[in-house]
Amino acid sequence: SDRQGRTGDAAIPYSCPQWVFAMNLVEKIVQRAIVRSGGSLSQAVCAGDFVAVRPSHVLTHDNTAPVIQKFTTIGAKAVKDPSQPVFVLDHNVQDKSEKNLAKYASIEKFAESHGIDFYPAGRGIGHQVMVEEGYAFPGTFVVGSDSHSNMYGGVGCLGTPVVRTDAAAIWATEQTWWQVPPVAVVRLEGEMRPGVTGKDVIITLCGYFNKDNVLNHAVEFVGSGIEHLSVDDRLTIANMTTEWGALAGVFPIDDVTKEWLKKREAKLNKKGSHPRVNQKAVDDLFSDLPVADSNAKYAKELILDLGLVEPHVSGPNHVKVMESVKSIEERKVKVNKAYLVSCVNSRAQDIKLAADIVRGKSIDPDVEFYVAAASSEVQQESEVSGDWKALLDAGAIPLPPGCGPCIGLGKGLLQDGEVGISATNRNFKGRMGSRDAEAYLASPLVVAASALTGYICAPKESPTFPSANEEPGKIIEHEKTSEDSKGTLPSLVTGFPEVLEASVVFCNQDNINTDGIYAGKYTYQDGMTPEQMGEVAMDNYDPDFNVYYEEGAIIVAGYNFGTGSSREQAATALKYKGVPLVVAGSFSATYVRNAFNNGYLCLECPSLIEHLKLESKSEEPTKKLSHKVSIDFVNWKLQLKDSDSKMIGEYNIAPVGEPAQELVVAGGLESWVKAQTL
């Protein structure tokens, strides 16, 4: 089994065997979104497939401005389907400077000129608006130029992030490409005890299964426990599957979803028919509901007993490090600031939980407690219920609906030496202010209680949680059988090579990150030429890399190549260096997306990596091998040969589908879009 939990000689096949029609929910939703490359409702979709899809909608926020620049750069003149993009200004809404207001005005003007739905600053956080307004509709495929697009999975919508170039391309062509990820099923059993929330569930999942168990997977939630989870809890859990490492986190469309959707439909149609959430849309959904097949295949299964989950905090400064509230309360960790903000935990249910804790009491005088509703609709609902007033009467400091301190913008940031307790989704060092501050994540209940006492604690009224004598969860790896690999190989598009022969430089390390490939100190030096970028590629990984590398050699590396930041220079620098392609045991999904979007080829071949790791006796990070490789793209095979051209072994490569091949041939997504829009 490789480092990503897959098994067998090669990575997952390009196209499912036509006799296999059992699909999970993620694959069912993807199948409905396919626009070409053979996709249809009669063809099965499998993990590993490269598919061209038409997302129902694409969200951009404050980053709409650079996406507009990308859109202009690729030569597009018109948005192909103006009903597809959604603009929501939410990140820097507290900034009233002339520069920011001008930026916001230019985004609104672009929306008006193209007939795009636009939501101004103050309407709310984009992800919440997408759910409230029915853009993230159950059973559809929706993307956002933001990493927390996973949140849409809380209502049974397959939400996943894309980068800015992808968003611009979707505006121009309606479509994008996606490699269907392996799907992990997470079975939630039992029922949460009083005082436990959806936030505690996802903190436990991140902290307990913290060995990259779902990295680059989509997560599908099932089990008897989900019927006890509200939609708000589901949105919280799905939202933070991002921090868990997943590309998506999807709940089934069940009775809970149906009841929520009916209430939304009634609310939104009081003054006329809503364009997305209306009786016909609801009826159509449930007349043809996407449901996972009973014999659907999954890469792995993770099981969590909700009855054994207790309140936890994560941190400081790390999402995957958790500690029970019971334990940390004993140390009386002082807090300076508390936050009930963000797209993960600022809905009406969350605000009510916090309000019930502080109602009639006063926030500790040494604590600043900041609150911001996820949207104007949420704030209005909380004002009507009296929950908003209860928070303000206790001393909470209101902020406008938006991202604000969660991303380190506006009022209330952490200062040097301060400690914050937050109901947000990320507590990376420096994200919410000073790098010399400490940030913990917790549920709205724990945040509110901590704001009252001045130290991290559970609400005084909370039940006690006796120490469990058993582990709350376990993992079951699903072995891939030989039958699973009998798929249809993709055809080669015109211009894609049939054969490649090259020498090899072996980088015998896993998790080679983007900073090693292209150092951060170069990332914002905008004046560097392609030649200069190529010269410094890999020197932060190994200062002696260029001693072993000769132009035209391919790089062969370990598992999870390209992990880390989303900088696209980590792909383009290798291209400029003259490296034809990279072969690795596995790649970061973000790296692969950036690579193909820049016309650069990445190939997965775990069995080759295992062979070279066993053969290599050197501890050197870089080694020039005497071996040569011959890659047969027609049959997706790689032959390893010695210096006399005698074959050492033949290995299966994970095929690259036609949409990704087209990007390689075109030289990248921008060139491909230009060709489509001429």
C-alpha positions as CSV (number, residue, x, y, z in Angstrom):
1,S,0.0,0.0,0.0
2,D,1.3,3.5,-0.9
3,R,1.4,6.5,1.4
4,Q,-2.0,7.6,0.3
5,G,-3.8,4.4,1.3
6,R,-4.0,3.0,-2.2
7,T,-2.8,-0.4,-3.1
8,G,-1.6,-2.4,-6.1
9,D,0.9,-2.0,-8.9
10,A,-0.4,1.3,-10.3
11,A,-2.5,4.2,-9.2
12,I,-6.2,4.1,-9.8
13,P,-7.4,3.5,-13.4
14,Y,-8.5,6.2,-15.8
15,S,-12.0,4.8,-16.4
16,C,-14.1,2.3,-14.6
17,P,-14.7,-1.1,-16.1
18,Q,-18.0,-0.8,-18.0
19,W,-19.4,-3.7,-16.1
20,V,-18.9,-1.9,-12.9
21,F,-21.8,0.5,-12.3
22,A,-21.7,0.7,-8.5
23,M,-20.7,4.2,-7.5
24,N,-20.5,6.3,-4.3
25,L,-22.2,9.6,-3.9
26,V,-19.2,11.7,-4.9
27,E,-18.9,9.8,-8.1
28,K,-22.7,10.0,-8.8
29,I,-22.6,13.8,-8.5
30,V,-19.5,14.1,-10.7
31,Q,-21.1,11.9,-13.3
32,R,-24.0,14.3,-13.6
33,A,-21.6,17.2,-14.1
34,I,-19.5,15.7,-16.9
35,V,-19.6,17.6,-20.2
36,R,-17.3,15.5,-22.4
37,S,-14.6,12.9,-22.4
38,G,-17.2,10.1,-22.7
39,G,-19.1,11.1,-19.6
40,S,-22.8,10.3,-19.5
41,L,-25.3,9.0,-17.0
42,S,-24.7,5.5,-18.5
43,Q,-21.0,5.5,-17.8
44,A,-19.5,4.8,-14.4
45,V,-17.0,7.3,-12.9
46,C,-14.1,6.1,-10.8
47,A,-11.5,7.7,-8.6
48,G,-8.5,8.7,-10.8
49,D,-10.6,9.7,-13.8
50,F,-9.7,13.0,-15.4
51,V,-13.0,14.6,-16.4
52,A,-14.3,17.8,-17.9
53,V,-17.1,19.1,-15.8
54,R,-19.5,22.0,-15.8
55,P,-19.9,23.3,-12.2
56,S,-23.4,24.6,-11.5
57,H,-21.8,27.7,-10.0
58,V,-18.4,29.2,-9.2
59,L,-17.9,31.5,-6.3
60,T,-15.3,34.3,-6.1
61,H,-15.0,36.9,-3.3
62,D,-12.6,39.7,-2.8
63,N,-10.3,37.8,-5.1
64,T,-12.7,38.5,-8.0
65,A,-10.5,41.4,-8.9
66,P,-7.4,39.3,-9.8
67,V,-9.7,36.8,-11.4
68,I,-11.0,39.6,-13.7
69,Q,-7.4,40.3,-14.6
70,K,-6.9,36.6,-15.4
71,F,-10.1,36.7,-17.5
72,T,-8.8,39.7,-19.4
73,T,-5.3,38.1,-19.9
74,I,-6.7,35.0,-21.5
75,G,-8.4,37.1,-24.1
76,A,-12.0,36.4,-23.1
77,K,-14.6,39.0,-24.0
78,A,-17.8,37.7,-22.5
79,V,-18.8,35.5,-19.6
80,K,-20.3,32.4,-21.4
81,D,-23.1,31.8,-18.8
82,P,-23.6,34.8,-16.6
83,S,-25.8,32.8,-14.2
84,Q,-22.9,30.5,-13.3
85,P,-20.5,32.9,-11.5
86,V,-21.4,34.4,-8.1
87,F,-19.6,37.4,-6.6
88,V,-19.7,37.9,-2.8
89,L,-17.6,40.6,-1.1
90,D,-16.7,39.2,2.3
91,H,-13.0,39.2,3.2
92,N,-11.9,42.8,3.8
93,V,-15.3,44.3,4.5
94,Q,-14.1,46.5,7.4
95,D,-11.6,48.3,5.2
96,K,-13.2,51.6,4.2
97,S,-10.1,53.0,2.5
98,E,-10.5,54.7,-0.9
99,K,-8.4,51.9,-2.5
100,N,-10.5,49.1,-1.2
101,L,-13.8,50.8,-1.9
102,A,-12.6,51.4,-5.5
103,K,-11.7,47.7,-5.8
104,Y,-15.2,46.7,-4.6
105,A,-16.8,49.2,-7.0
106,S,-14.9,47.8,-10.0
107,I,-16.0,44.3,-9.1
108,E,-19.6,45.4,-8.8
109,K,-19.3,47.2,-12.2
110,F,-18.0,44.1,-13.9
111,A,-20.9,42.1,-12.4
112,E,-23.4,44.6,-13.7
113,S,-21.9,44.7,-17.2
114,H,-21.9,40.9,-17.5
115,G,-25.2,40.2,-15.7
116,I,-23.6,38.3,-12.8
117,D,-25.2,37.9,-9.4
118,F,-23.4,40.2,-7.0
119,Y,-23.7,40.4,-3.2
120,P,-22.0,43.5,-1.6
121,A,-20.0,43.8,1.5
122,G,-22.3,43.2,4.5
123,R,-24.5,40.5,2.9
124,G,-22.3,37.8,4.5
125,I,-19.6,35.3,4.0
126,G,-19.6,33.9,0.5
127,H,-20.0,30.2,1.5
128,Q,-23.0,31.0,3.7
129,V,-24.6,33.1,1.0
130,M,-24.0,30.2,-1.5
131,V,-26.0,27.9,0.8
132,E,-28.7,30.4,1.8
133,E,-29.4,31.5,-1.8
134,G,-29.4,28.0,-3.2
135,Y,-26.4,28.2,-5.4
136,A,-24.9,25.3,-3.4
137,F,-27.9,23.1,-4.1
138,P,-28.1,19.4,-3.0
139,G,-26.9,17.0,-5.6
140,T,-24.9,19.5,-7.7
141,F,-21.2,20.1,-8.3
142,V,-20.2,23.6,-7.2
143,V,-16.7,25.2,-7.0
144,G,-15.3,28.2,-5.3
145,S,-12.0,30.1,-5.5
146,D,-11.6,29.5,-1.8
147,S,-10.4,26.5,0.2
148,H,-13.5,26.3,2.3
149,S,-15.8,25.5,-0.6
150,N,-15.9,22.0,1.0
151,M,-18.6,23.5,3.3
152,Y,-21.4,22.9,0.6
153,G,-21.1,19.2,1.4
154,G,-23.2,19.9,4.5
155,V,-26.3,20.1,2.3
156,G,-25.3,17.2,0.0
157,C,-23.7,19.5,-2.6
158,L,-20.2,18.4,-3.9
159,G,-18.2,21.6,-3.2
160,T,-14.5,21.8,-3.9
161,P,-12.0,24.6,-4.3
162,V,-10.4,25.8,-7.5
163,V,-7.6,28.3,-8.1
164,R,-8.1,31.8,-9.7
165,T,-7.0,30.7,-13.2
166,D,-9.7,27.9,-13.1
167,A,-12.3,30.5,-12.1
168,A,-11.5,32.7,-15.0
169,A,-11.5,29.8,-17.4
170,I,-15.0,28.7,-16.1
171,W,-16.3,32.2,-16.7
172,A,-15.0,32.0,-20.3
173,T,-16.0,28.4,-21.1
174,E,-18.4,27.2,-18.4
175,Q,-16.2,24.2,-17.7
176,T,-13.1,23.0,-15.9
177,W,-11.2,19.8,-15.4
178,W,-11.1,17.6,-12.3
179,Q,-9.4,14.4,-11.3
180,V,-11.9,12.4,-9.3
181,P,-10.2,11.8,-6.0
182,P,-10.2,8.5,-4.0
183,V,-13.2,8.6,-1.7
184,A,-13.0,7.8,2.0
185,V,-16.2,6.9,3.8
186,V,-16.6,8.2,7.3
187,R,-19.1,6.3,9.3
188,L,-20.6,8.3,12.2
189,E,-22.3,6.1,14.7
190,G,-24.3,6.8,17.9
191,E,-25.4,10.2,19.1
192,M,-23.6,13.2,20.5
193,R,-24.0,13.8,24.3
194,P,-25.4,17.1,25.6
195,G,-22.6,19.8,25.5
196,V,-21.0,18.2,22.3
197,T,-21.4,20.0,19.0
198,G,-20.5,19.5,15.4
199,K,-17.3,21.5,16.0
200,D,-16.2,18.9,18.6
201,V,-16.8,16.2,16.0
202,I,-14.6,17.7,13.3
203,I,-11.9,18.7,15.8
204,T,-11.9,15.1,17.0
205,L,-11.7,13.8,13.4
206,C,-8.8,16.1,12.7
207,G,-7.0,15.4,15.9
208,Y,-7.6,11.7,16.2
209,F,-7.2,10.7,12.5
210,N,-4.2,13.1,12.2
211,K,-1.8,11.1,10.0
212,D,-2.9,12.5,6.6
213,N,-5.6,9.8,6.6
214,V,-7.8,11.6,4.2
215,L,-5.2,13.8,2.4
216,N,-6.3,14.4,-1.2
217,H,-9.4,12.3,-0.7
218,A,-13.1,13.2,-0.9
219,V,-14.9,12.3,2.3
220,E,-18.4,10.8,2.3
221,F,-20.3,10.8,5.6
222,V,-22.6,7.9,6.4
223,G,-23.9,6.0,9.4
224,S,-26.7,6.0,12.0
225,G,-25.3,9.1,13.7
226,I,-25.9,11.5,10.9
227,E,-29.6,11.6,11.4
228,H,-29.0,13.3,14.7
229,L,-26.8,16.0,13.1
230,S,-28.5,19.3,12.1
231,V,-27.7,21.0,8.8
232,D,-25.7,23.6,10.8
233,D,-23.6,20.8,12.4
234,R,-23.1,19.2,9.0
235,L,-22.0,22.5,7.5
236,T,-19.5,22.9,10.3
237,I,-18.1,19.4,9.8
238,A,-17.9,19.7,6.0
239,N,-16.3,23.1,6.3
240,M,-13.3,21.8,8.2
241,T,-12.7,18.7,6.1
242,T,-10.5,21.3,4.4
243,E,-8.2,21.4,7.5
244,W,-8.4,17.6,7.7
245,G,-6.8,17.5,4.3
246,A,-9.8,16.5,2.1
247,L,-10.8,18.0,-1.2
248,A,-14.5,17.6,-0.4
249,G,-16.7,16.4,2.5
250,V,-20.2,15.4,1.5
251,F,-23.2,14.3,3.6
252,P,-26.1,12.3,2.0
253,I,-29.3,14.0,1.0
254,D,-31.6,12.6,3.6
255,D,-34.7,13.5,5.6
256,V,-32.8,16.1,7.6
257,T,-31.7,17.8,4.3
258,K,-35.2,17.5,2.9
259,E,-36.8,19.2,6.0
260,W,-34.2,22.0,5.9
261,L,-34.7,22.5,2.1
262,K,-38.5,22.7,2.6
263,K,-38.1,25.4,5.2
264,R,-35.7,27.3,2.9
265,E,-38.1,27.0,0.0
266,A,-41.0,28.3,2.1
267,K,-38.9,31.2,3.4
268,L,-37.5,32.3,0.0
269,N,-40.7,32.1,-1.9
270,K,-42.9,34.3,0.2
271,K,-42.5,37.2,-2.3
272,G,-42.5,35.2,-5.5
273,S,-40.7,32.3,-7.0
274,H,-37.0,32.0,-6.1
275,P,-34.8,31.3,-9.1
276,R,-33.0,28.3,-7.5
277,V,-34.9,27.1,-4.4
278,N,-38.4,26.6,-5.5
279,Q,-41.0,23.8,-5.4
280,K,-40.0,22.5,-8.9
281,A,-36.3,22.4,-8.0
282,V,-37.1,20.5,-4.8
283,D,-39.5,18.1,-6.5
284,D,-36.9,17.5,-9.3
285,L,-34.2,16.7,-6.8
286,F,-36.2,14.1,-4.9
287,S,-37.6,12.5,-8.0
288,D,-34.0,11.7,-9.2
289,L,-32.0,11.7,-6.0
290,P,-28.3,10.9,-6.3
291,V,-27.6,8.1,-3.7
292,A,-24.5,6.0,-3.2
293,D,-25.0,2.4,-4.4
294,S,-25.1,-0.2,-1.6
295,N,-22.0,-1.9,-3.1
296,A,-20.1,1.3,-3.8
297,K,-16.3,1.2,-3.5
298,Y,-14.3,3.3,-1.1
299,A,-10.5,3.7,-0.6
300,K,-10.9,3.4,3.1
301,E,-13.4,3.5,5.9
302,L,-13.1,5.6,9.1
303,I,-15.5,5.0,12.0
304,L,-16.2,7.5,14.8
305,D,-18.6,6.8,17.7
306,L,-20.3,10.1,18.3
307,G,-21.3,8.9,21.8
308,L,-17.6,8.9,22.8
309,V,-16.8,12.4,21.5
310,E,-16.3,15.1,24.2
311,P,-15.6,18.8,23.9
312,H,-12.1,19.5,22.7
313,V,-9.9,22.4,21.6
314,S,-7.3,22.2,18.9
315,G,-4.0,24.0,19.1
316,P,-2.3,26.1,19.9
317,N,-1.5,27.0,16.3
318,H,-2.2,23.6,14.9
319,V,-5.5,22.2,13.8
320,K,-4.5,18.5,14.1
321,V,-3.3,18.8,17.7
322,M,-6.2,18.5,20.2
323,E,-6.8,18.4,23.9
324,S,-9.9,17.8,25.8
325,V,-11.5,20.9,27.4
326,K,-11.6,19.0,30.7
327,S,-7.8,18.7,30.6
328,I,-6.9,22.2,29.4
329,E,-9.4,23.7,31.9
330,E,-7.2,22.4,34.8
331,R,-4.3,24.6,33.6
332,K,-6.5,27.7,33.4
333,V,-5.0,28.9,30.2
334,K,-5.7,32.7,30.2
335,V,-7.3,34.2,27.1
336,N,-7.1,37.8,25.9
337,K,-9.5,37.5,23.0
338,A,-12.4,35.3,22.0
339,Y,-14.1,35.0,18.6
340,L,-17.5,33.8,17.4
341,V,-16.9,34.6,13.7
342,S,-16.4,32.9,10.3
343,C,-18.1,30.5,7.9
344,V,-17.7,27.5,10.1
345,N,-19.5,28.6,13.3
346,S,-21.4,31.8,13.1
347,R,-24.9,30.6,12.1
348,A,-28.0,31.1,14.1
349,Q,-27.6,27.8,16.0
350,D,-24.1,28.7,17.0
351,I,-25.1,32.2,18.1
352,K,-27.9,30.8,20.2
353,L,-25.5,28.3,21.9
354,A,-23.2,31.2,22.8
355,A,-26.0,33.5,23.8
356,D,-27.5,31.0,26.2
357,I,-24.1,30.8,28.0
358,V,-23.6,34.5,28.5
359,R,-27.2,35.7,28.8
360,G,-27.5,37.9,31.9
361,K,-23.8,37.7,32.6
362,S,-20.7,39.8,31.8
363,I,-17.7,39.0,29.7
364,D,-14.4,39.0,31.8
365,P,-13.1,42.6,31.8
366,D,-9.7,41.3,30.5
367,V,-11.2,39.6,27.5
368,E,-12.4,41.1,24.2
369,F,-15.1,38.9,22.7
370,Y,-15.8,39.6,19.0
371,V,-18.9,38.3,17.3
372,A,-19.9,38.5,13.6
373,A,-22.8,36.6,12.0
374,A,-22.1,34.5,9.0
375,S,-24.6,36.6,7.0
376,S,-27.0,39.5,7.3
377,E,-29.8,36.9,7.3
378,V,-28.3,35.1,10.2
379,Q,-27.8,38.3,12.1
380,Q,-31.4,39.4,11.5
381,E,-32.7,36.0,12.7
382,S,-30.5,36.3,15.8
383,E,-31.8,39.8,16.5
384,V,-35.4,38.7,16.3
385,S,-34.7,35.8,18.7
386,G,-33.0,38.1,21.2
387,D,-29.7,36.1,21.0
388,W,-27.8,38.9,19.3
389,K,-28.8,41.3,22.1
390,A,-27.9,38.8,24.8
391,L,-24.3,38.7,23.4
392,L,-24.0,42.5,23.2
393,D,-25.5,43.0,26.6
394,A,-22.8,40.7,28.0
395,G,-20.1,42.9,26.5
396,A,-19.5,41.2,23.1
397,I,-18.1,43.5,20.4
398,P,-20.0,43.2,17.1
399,L,-18.4,43.1,13.7
400,P,-20.1,43.2,10.3
401,P,-20.9,39.8,8.6
402,G,-17.7,38.8,6.9
403,C,-14.4,37.0,7.4
404,G,-12.5,39.6,9.4
405,P,-10.2,38.4,12.2
406,C,-10.5,34.8,10.9
407,I,-8.1,35.8,8.1
408,G,-6.3,38.5,10.0
409,L,-8.2,41.5,8.5
410,G,-9.8,44.4,10.4
411,K,-10.5,44.9,14.0
412,G,-9.6,42.6,16.9
413,L,-6.5,40.8,15.8
414,L,-4.2,38.9,18.2
415,Q,-1.2,41.0,19.4
416,D,2.2,39.8,20.5
417,G,2.0,37.5,23.5
418,E,-1.8,37.2,23.4
419,V,-3.9,34.0,23.5
420,G,-7.1,33.7,21.5
421,I,-10.0,31.1,21.7
422,S,-11.9,31.0,18.5
423,A,-14.8,29.2,16.8
424,T,-13.1,29.6,13.5
425,N,-11.6,26.9,11.3
426,R,-7.8,27.7,11.2
427,N,-5.4,28.6,13.9
428,F,-2.1,28.7,11.9
429,K,0.6,30.8,13.5
430,G,0.2,34.4,12.5
431,R,-3.1,33.9,10.7
432,M,-5.3,35.8,13.2
433,G,-2.6,38.5,13.9
434,S,0.8,38.3,15.5
435,R,3.0,35.3,14.9
436,D,4.0,35.6,18.6
437,A,0.4,35.0,19.7
438,E,-1.3,31.6,20.3
439,A,-4.7,30.6,18.9
440,Y,-6.9,27.7,19.9
441,L,-10.1,26.5,18.1
442,A,-13.2,25.3,20.0
443,S,-17.0,25.2,19.8
444,P,-19.2,28.3,20.3
445,L,-20.0,26.9,23.8
446,V,-16.4,26.7,24.9
447,V,-15.6,30.1,23.3
448,A,-18.5,31.8,25.1
449,A,-17.7,30.1,28.5
450,S,-14.0,31.1,28.1
451,A,-14.9,34.7,27.4
452,L,-16.9,34.8,30.7
453,T,-14.1,33.3,32.9
454,G,-11.0,34.6,31.2
455,Y,-9.5,31.2,30.7
456,I,-10.3,28.2,28.4
457,C,-13.1,26.2,30.0
458,A,-16.4,24.4,29.4
459,P,-19.6,26.1,30.4
460,K,-20.3,25.7,34.1
461,E,-23.6,24.0,33.3
462,S,-21.9,21.3,31.2
463,P,-22.2,17.7,32.1
464,T,-19.1,15.8,33.2
465,F,-17.5,13.6,30.6
466,P,-16.0,10.5,32.3
467,S,-12.8,9.2,30.7
468,A,-13.7,6.7,28.0
469,N,-12.2,3.2,28.3
470,E,-12.3,2.7,24.5
471,E,-11.0,4.5,21.5
472,P,-13.6,6.7,19.7
473,G,-12.6,5.6,16.2
474,K,-10.8,3.2,13.9
475,I,-9.7,3.0,10.3
476,I,-10.3,0.1,7.9
477,E,-8.2,0.1,4.8
478,H,-9.9,-1.3,1.7
479,E,-7.6,-3.4,-0.5
480,K,-7.9,-2.7,-4.2
481,T,-8.5,-6.0,-6.1
482,S,-7.1,-6.7,-9.6
483,E,-10.6,-6.4,-11.0
484,D,-10.6,-2.8,-10.0
485,S,-7.8,-2.0,-12.4
486,K,-9.5,-3.3,-15.6
487,G,-10.5,0.1,-16.8
488,T,-10.5,1.7,-20.3
489,L,-7.4,3.6,-21.1
490,P,-7.8,7.1,-22.4
491,S,-7.0,7.9,-26.0
492,L,-4.2,10.3,-26.8
493,V,-5.2,13.7,-28.0
494,T,-3.6,15.2,-31.1
495,G,-0.1,16.5,-30.2
496,F,0.4,14.5,-27.1
497,P,3.5,12.3,-27.3
498,E,3.3,8.6,-27.7
499,V,6.8,7.8,-26.3
500,L,9.3,9.6,-24.1
501,E,12.8,8.4,-23.3
502,A,14.9,10.2,-20.7
503,S,17.6,9.9,-18.1
504,V,16.6,10.0,-14.4
505,V,17.4,12.1,-11.3
506,F,16.1,10.4,-8.2
507,C,15.0,12.5,-5.3
508,N,14.6,9.8,-2.6
509,Q,12.3,11.7,-0.2
510,D,8.6,11.9,0.5
511,N,6.7,15.1,1.1
512,I,9.0,17.3,-1.0
513,N,7.2,20.6,-0.5
514,T,6.7,23.6,-2.7
515,D,9.1,25.7,-0.7
516,G,11.8,23.1,-1.4
517,I,10.9,23.1,-5.1
518,Y,10.8,26.9,-5.4
519,A,11.8,28.8,-2.3
520,G,9.5,31.4,-0.8
521,K,12.2,34.0,-1.1
522,Y,11.8,33.9,-4.8
523,T,8.0,33.7,-4.9
524,Y,7.4,37.4,-4.8
525,Q,10.4,38.5,-6.9
526,D,8.2,39.4,-9.8
527,G,11.1,40.4,-12.1
528,M,12.6,36.9,-12.4
529,T,12.8,35.6,-15.9
530,P,11.8,32.0,-16.7
531,E,15.5,31.1,-17.1
532,Q,16.3,32.5,-13.6
533,M,13.3,30.6,-12.2
534,G,14.6,27.4,-13.7
535,E,18.1,27.9,-12.3
536,V,16.9,28.1,-8.7
537,A,14.4,25.3,-8.9
538,M,15.0,22.6,-6.3
539,D,18.0,24.5,-4.7
540,N,16.0,24.9,-1.5
541,Y,15.4,21.1,-1.5
542,D,19.1,20.3,-2.2
543,P,21.7,23.1,-2.8
544,D,23.6,20.5,-4.8
545,F,20.7,19.6,-7.1
546,N,22.2,21.2,-10.2
547,V,25.4,19.2,-9.7
548,Y,23.4,16.0,-10.5
549,Y,20.9,17.4,-12.9
550,E,21.3,17.7,-16.7
551,E,18.6,19.2,-18.9
552,G,16.2,16.7,-20.3
553,A,16.3,14.3,-17.4
554,I,13.1,13.6,-15.6
555,I,12.7,13.9,-11.8
556,V,11.6,10.8,-10.0
557,A,10.5,11.4,-6.4
558,G,8.7,9.8,-3.4
559,Y,5.2,10.3,-2.2
560,N,3.1,13.5,-1.8
561,F,5.3,15.5,-4.1
562,G,4.5,19.2,-4.1
563,T,2.8,19.4,-0.7
564,G,2.6,22.8,1.0
565,S,1.6,26.1,-0.4
566,S,-0.4,26.6,-3.6
567,R,2.4,28.6,-5.4
568,E,2.2,27.7,-9.1
569,Q,5.9,28.6,-9.6
570,A,6.8,25.2,-8.0
571,A,5.5,23.7,-11.3
572,T,6.5,26.4,-13.8
573,A,10.1,26.6,-12.5
574,L,10.6,22.9,-13.2
575,K,9.2,23.4,-16.7
576,Y,11.5,26.3,-17.3
577,K,14.4,24.2,-16.0
578,G,13.9,21.8,-18.9
579,V,12.5,18.9,-16.8
580,P,10.1,17.1,-19.2
581,L,7.9,15.8,-16.4
582,V,7.9,14.5,-12.8
583,V,7.2,10.9,-11.8
584,A,6.3,10.3,-8.2
585,G,4.5,7.8,-5.9
586,S,1.8,10.4,-5.4
587,F,1.3,14.2,-5.6
588,S,-0.4,16.9,-3.7
589,A,-3.7,17.5,-5.5
590,T,-3.1,21.3,-5.6
591,Y,0.4,20.8,-7.1
592,V,-1.1,18.6,-9.9
593,R,-3.8,21.2,-10.6
594,N,-1.2,24.0,-10.9
595,A,1.1,21.7,-13.0
596,F,-1.6,20.8,-15.6
597,N,-2.9,24.4,-15.6
598,N,0.6,25.4,-16.7
599,G,0.9,22.6,-19.3
600,Y,3.2,20.5,-17.2
601,L,3.0,16.7,-16.9
602,C,2.9,14.8,-13.6
603,L,2.8,11.0,-13.6
604,E,2.0,8.6,-10.7
605,C,3.9,5.3,-10.6
606,P,4.1,4.0,-7.0
607,S,5.6,0.7,-8.0
608,L,8.6,2.3,-9.7
609,I,9.2,4.4,-6.5
610,E,9.0,1.3,-4.3
611,H,11.6,-0.4,-6.6
612,L,14.0,2.5,-6.5
613,K,13.6,3.0,-2.8
614,L,14.6,-0.6,-2.2
615,E,17.4,-0.4,-4.7
616,S,18.9,2.9,-3.4
617,K,21.5,2.6,-0.7
618,S,22.3,6.3,-0.6
619,E,21.1,8.9,1.9
620,E,21.8,11.7,-0.5
621,P,18.7,13.8,-1.3
622,T,19.5,13.8,-5.0
623,K,21.1,11.1,-7.1
624,K,21.7,10.8,-10.9
625,L,20.9,7.3,-11.9
626,S,22.6,5.3,-14.6
627,H,19.1,4.0,-15.5
628,K,17.0,5.3,-18.4
629,V,13.3,5.3,-18.7
630,S,11.1,4.7,-21.7
631,I,7.5,5.8,-21.3
632,D,4.8,4.3,-23.5
633,F,1.9,6.7,-23.3
634,V,-0.4,4.7,-25.6
635,N,-0.4,1.8,-23.1
636,W,0.6,3.9,-20.0
637,K,3.6,1.8,-19.2
638,L,7.0,2.8,-17.9
639,Q,10.1,0.7,-18.6
640,L,13.2,1.1,-16.5
641,K,16.4,0.2,-18.4
642,D,20.1,-0.1,-17.3
643,S,22.9,1.7,-19.0
644,D,23.0,-1.0,-21.7
645,S,19.3,-0.5,-22.4
646,K,18.5,-3.9,-20.9
647,M,15.0,-3.7,-19.3
648,I,15.0,-4.0,-15.5
649,G,11.3,-3.7,-15.0
650,E,8.0,-2.5,-16.4
651,Y,5.5,-0.5,-14.4
652,N,2.0,0.8,-14.8
653,I,1.5,4.5,-14.8
654,A,-1.8,6.2,-13.7
655,P,-3.2,7.3,-17.0
656,V,-3.8,11.0,-17.7
657,G,-7.2,11.7,-19.1
658,E,-7.9,13.7,-22.3
659,P,-8.9,17.0,-20.5
660,A,-5.5,17.1,-18.8
661,Q,-3.7,16.0,-22.0
662,E,-5.3,18.9,-23.8
663,L,-3.8,21.3,-21.3
664,V,-0.3,19.8,-21.8
665,V,-0.6,20.1,-25.5
666,A,-1.9,23.6,-25.4
667,G,0.8,24.7,-23.0
668,G,-1.5,25.5,-20.2
669,L,-5.1,26.5,-19.3
670,E,-4.8,30.1,-20.5
671,S,-3.7,29.0,-24.0
672,W,-6.4,26.4,-24.0
673,V,-9.1,28.9,-23.1
674,K,-7.8,31.4,-25.8
675,A,-8.2,28.6,-28.4
676,Q,-11.8,27.9,-27.1
677,T,-12.9,31.5,-27.2
678,L,-11.5,32.6,-30.6
